[in-house]
């Protein structure tokens, strides 16, 4: 039964339902795409377009996807995270459905206001969230597929949205450097998504959700995640070298080193080191993303 809540408590509950901690990587990807476009300057940080982009990639689109995930994973959350709003009885399924519908509409409108193509991207992202969480497809059950689709939604889609938002003209040739770099960092992001799966290992095992930790065991999954994380960044650095941007490439490689060091304790004890790894190592990965975006910007004519 849904618990009665006061207006302030209801607002805080909705914010918790939207999972603000998950907004940051998507907002960062949008920023990297904007920087890579060559049409963005740091003065634009206070511009209406950038603020709308942050609202879109943070509380609106990402918040919508998080609500969808909680809605469809409510039975799993009874095991993994019983304090979440739906399994905890704080939000009814009816109210959750209304919130998801309203947030989906607001997200599409905000995307369209920035650029019609971005409105289409938002629709794709919402579809991806359904594919990830909803039966009968539920890509989360299908080993690699779940992490890949989340990584696409967290990295390539917002990166390209940022690029399109600030590009003076859109063509395949102008978008190619961002597509390549964002794609390679998406490979790394697939690894970080695997690390997020350790916290729900018990519920996933009991519910036959075949994440990498369930399918291959904790140690092997951590090794696979580390290889993916490092490989994507190394390939991004090699791509920058191929574009004769050696300094940027060298910085990206240097940023991999602390991540590599932090992966040793992660592999030894994935379930106890996963949060610490993400809290520390992710900073170096996202710094590499921005360095790569600056490299693409520097090479613009």
C-alpha atoms as one frame of an Amber mdcrd trajectory, in Angstrom:
protein
   0.000   0.000   0.000   1.264   3.485  -0.880   2.367   5.580   2.089   0.859
   9.104   2.484   3.429  11.856   2.010   3.550  15.627   2.518   4.400  17.984
  -0.413   8.067  18.445   0.536   8.475  14.749   1.202   6.743  14.009  -2.124
   9.208  16.278  -3.957  12.172  14.592  -2.308  10.664  11.219  -3.145  10.360
  12.130  -6.830  13.969  13.310  -6.839  15.010   9.976  -5.327  12.935   8.190
  -7.995  14.877  10.121 -10.665  18.269   8.955  -9.222  20.312  12.193  -9.605
  23.662  10.377  -9.282  22.996   8.734 -12.663  22.564  12.069 -14.460  26.205
  13.123 -14.236  27.796  10.832 -16.872  25.080  11.644 -19.427  25.402  15.382
 -18.841  29.183  15.035 -19.172  28.806  13.223 -22.498  26.629  16.079 -23.790
  29.299  18.566 -22.691  32.018  16.563 -24.487  29.968  16.501 -27.675  29.391
  20.257 -27.442  33.137  20.870 -26.975  34.006  18.571 -29.889  31.625  20.443
 -32.201  33.925  23.467 -32.407  30.950  25.779 -32.000  30.939  25.747 -28.219
  32.823  28.153 -25.962  33.032  28.164 -22.181  30.909  31.331 -22.187  28.078
  29.103 -23.399  27.938  27.412 -19.994  25.405  30.018 -18.919  23.525  30.057
 -22.229  19.927  28.911 -22.569  20.842  26.092 -24.961  23.407  24.609 -22.589
  21.126  24.891 -19.562  18.329  23.202 -21.524  20.809  20.521 -22.610  21.779
  19.877 -18.996  18.129  19.651 -17.961  17.460  17.291 -20.835  20.383  14.942
 -20.295  20.050  15.055 -16.508  16.683  15.154 -14.737  14.504  14.790 -17.824
  15.740  12.071 -20.211  18.005  10.203 -17.793  15.436  10.605 -15.036  12.782
   9.110 -17.339  14.970   6.105 -18.104  15.720   5.567 -14.411  12.009   5.643
 -13.563  11.298   3.158 -16.346  14.018   0.866 -15.039  12.596   1.010 -11.511
   9.085   0.384 -12.830  10.003  -2.738 -14.768  12.542  -3.989 -12.201  10.263
  -3.617  -9.185  10.281  -7.353  -8.452  14.081  -7.498  -8.670  14.372  -4.432
  -6.445  12.413  -6.221  -3.733  15.537  -8.373  -3.427  18.372  -6.020  -4.382
  17.092  -2.611  -3.203  13.867  -3.008  -1.177  14.086   0.634  -0.095  13.506
   1.916  -3.650  10.291   3.976  -3.998   8.140   1.360  -5.766   9.027  -1.826
  -3.827   9.107   0.239  -0.632   5.503   1.316  -1.201   6.309   5.040  -1.426
   5.123   5.386  -5.039   2.186   3.461  -6.469   2.335   1.920  -9.949  -0.366
   4.380 -11.078   1.598   7.428  -9.921   4.811   5.990 -11.349   3.083   5.572
 -14.727   1.853   9.189 -14.666   5.324  10.504 -13.768   6.959   8.467 -16.536
   4.452   9.716 -19.130   4.876  13.371 -18.112   8.676  13.150 -17.961   8.828
  11.386 -21.348   6.801  14.170 -22.973   8.889  16.911 -21.333  12.099  15.181
 -22.444  11.007  14.952 -26.074   9.875  18.591 -26.089  13.168  19.777 -24.547
  15.174  17.787 -27.084  13.144  19.145 -29.991  13.610  22.721 -28.732  17.388
  22.282 -28.887  17.278  20.574 -32.308  14.653  18.346 -33.967  17.234  15.557
 -34.409  17.884  15.624 -30.660  14.147  15.173 -30.080  14.470  11.985 -32.162
  17.476  10.920 -30.076  15.389  11.286 -26.928  12.736   8.993 -28.381  15.444
   6.431 -29.225  16.805   6.682 -25.681  13.360   6.053 -24.170  12.865   3.072
 -26.495  16.269   1.760 -25.391  15.171   2.016 -21.757  12.125  -0.121 -22.549
  14.251  -2.659 -24.426  16.648  -2.840 -21.481  14.090  -3.356 -18.725  10.737
  -4.476 -20.116   9.645  -8.039 -20.760   9.625  -9.972 -22.999  12.805  -8.530
 -24.556  14.478  -7.305 -21.324  18.011  -6.967 -22.704  19.289  -6.855 -19.146
  18.807 -10.643 -19.146  20.877 -11.128 -22.285  24.481 -10.927 -21.129  26.296
  -8.295 -23.237  23.220  -6.711 -24.792  22.051  -4.899 -21.666  25.354  -3.203
 -20.891  25.853  -2.254 -24.534  22.484  -0.539 -24.891  22.973   1.364 -21.621
  26.457   2.457 -22.686  25.043   3.696 -26.007  22.383   5.701 -24.195  24.855
   7.108 -21.667  27.609   8.023 -24.096  27.099   8.018 -27.865  23.574   9.462
 -27.897  24.236  12.429 -25.550  27.701  13.042 -27.082  26.191  13.295 -30.571
  23.360  15.427 -29.177  25.930  17.887 -27.835  27.778  17.880 -31.158  24.593
  18.510 -33.140  23.392  21.209 -30.732  26.431  23.395 -31.392  27.488  22.439
 -34.928  27.031  25.074 -37.604  26.469  22.340 -40.191  25.802  18.629 -39.843
  27.377  16.094 -42.202  28.791  12.609 -41.897  32.345  13.862 -42.386  32.026
  16.502 -39.671  30.437  14.058 -37.227  32.813  11.153 -37.928  35.552  12.060
 -35.375  32.958  12.282 -32.592  31.274   9.072 -33.732  34.598   7.217 -33.619
  35.768   8.596 -30.271  32.358   8.314 -28.611  32.058   4.782 -29.945  35.410
   3.788 -28.460  34.595   5.332 -25.102  31.272   3.488 -25.281  33.335   0.287
 -25.334  34.977   1.455 -22.113  31.589   2.402 -20.699  30.343  -1.132 -21.363
  33.041  -2.246 -18.927  31.970   0.235 -16.258  28.365  -0.949 -16.618  29.592
  -4.447 -15.767  31.054  -3.123 -12.515  27.640  -1.700 -11.633  26.206  -5.220
 -11.888  28.106  -6.495  -8.844  25.788  -4.729  -6.398  22.760  -6.666  -7.691
  24.462 -10.055  -8.069  22.225 -11.840  -5.550  18.923 -10.691  -7.039  20.126
 -11.226 -10.617  21.215 -14.786  -9.806  17.886 -15.644  -8.191  15.950 -14.106
 -11.081  18.013 -15.689 -13.886  19.301 -12.299 -15.087  22.468 -13.230 -17.013
  24.773 -10.314 -16.305  28.493 -10.903 -16.731  29.061 -11.475 -12.976  26.268
 -14.074 -12.969  27.445 -15.793 -16.157  31.217 -15.782 -15.590  31.670 -15.239
 -11.871  32.876 -12.158 -10.044  36.607 -12.363 -10.795  36.222 -13.165 -14.495
  33.604 -10.437 -14.908  35.918  -7.908 -13.261  38.746  -8.959 -15.602  36.493
  -8.612 -18.640  35.342  -5.187 -17.433  38.945  -4.031 -16.947  39.932  -5.193
 -20.441  36.977  -3.360 -22.005  37.654  -0.183 -20.030  41.314  -0.084 -21.013
  40.865  -1.202 -24.616  38.331   1.484 -25.503  40.565   4.247 -24.178  43.708
   2.860 -25.783  41.955   2.673 -29.142  40.746   6.262 -28.703  44.352   7.313
 -28.041  45.529   5.428 -31.148  42.854   7.183 -33.185  44.131  10.557 -31.987
  47.695   9.484 -32.886  46.448   8.601 -36.371  45.159  12.162 -36.653  48.616
  13.494 -35.697  47.404  14.675 -32.298  50.131  13.006 -30.267  49.937  15.284
 -27.228  46.234  14.655 -26.698  46.748  10.930 -27.276  49.583  10.828 -24.725
  47.373  12.517 -22.114  44.612   9.960 -22.695  47.145   7.142 -22.201  48.481
   8.720 -19.008  44.922   8.894 -17.677  44.562   5.128 -18.181  47.459   4.358
 -15.799  45.692   5.168 -12.492  42.650   3.223 -13.690  44.884   0.227 -14.427
  46.379   0.415 -10.938  42.923   0.584  -9.331  41.805  -2.486 -11.284  44.080
  -4.832  -9.278  42.113  -4.545  -6.002  38.880  -4.550  -8.041  39.704  -7.937
  -9.573  40.772  -9.347  -6.204  37.500  -8.362  -4.503  34.871  -7.105  -6.966
  31.900  -6.959  -4.584  33.731  -4.899  -1.965  35.777  -2.687  -4.302  33.221
  -1.869  -6.994  31.964   1.366  -5.410  35.490   2.552  -4.552  36.701   1.788
  -8.078  33.898   3.719  -9.745  34.285   6.646  -7.339  37.997   7.001  -8.143
  38.680   5.532 -11.584  35.713   7.107 -13.356  37.252  10.542 -12.828  40.203
   9.618 -15.044  38.003   8.032 -17.715  35.749  11.075 -18.044  38.815  13.337
 -18.084  40.026  11.314 -21.068  36.691  11.903 -22.763  37.066  15.669 -22.398
  40.688  15.578 -23.604  39.530  13.663 -26.691  36.744  16.185 -27.271  39.272
  19.025 -27.053  41.423  17.181 -29.592  38.520  16.950 -32.015  37.763  20.637
 -31.467  41.407  21.587 -32.073  41.407  19.781 -35.425  38.342  21.615 -36.723
  39.099  23.915 -39.685
